[in-house]
């Protein structure tokens, strides 16, 4: 007999596997788009003269793939250990902010967007520092099994 809690656990696993599948398809689509864009640049007779926007677009796609892979890894770890690695999630957020900073056109952005991004960078870095420090202290106290 399946209990309510058991049913909820099966439902959670089912949803996570759907998310993993959807993220894997998304990663494949991003990689195909990245390869297609790169092939367009390389087969173009004027490929030596690539705009700044084209390079930033390629970097943006590349960083999206990295972010998606890290999210996929986080979901897979969650399915195995039922633990979310907070450090990895914070690093994914920092990578997403870095991607936004790289592809952002500063000439068309207003001051509030730049101030907001600066605040996000500072808050993310501080959060990562505090989480990492807490983990190191926990490890030194012998309460943690592993440190990465």
Number of C-alpha atoms within 10 A of each C-alpha: 4 8 8 9 9 11 11 12 12 13 12 13 14 12 12 16 15 12 14 19 13 13 17 15 12 16 19 13 13 17 16 12 15 20 15 12 15 16 11 12 17 13 9 12 9 9 12 9 10 12 10 9 12 14 13 16 16 17 16 21 19 18 18 20 19 16 21 19 17 17 17 19 14 19 20 16 14 15 16 8 8 10 11 14 12 13 17 15 16 16 17 19 16 20 17 18 16 16 19 14 16 15 17 15 11 12 6 7 10 9 10 9 11 14 11 11 16 14 12 15 17 13 13 17 15 12 15 19 13 13 15 16 12 12 18 16 13 14 14 11 9 10 10 12 7 9 10 6
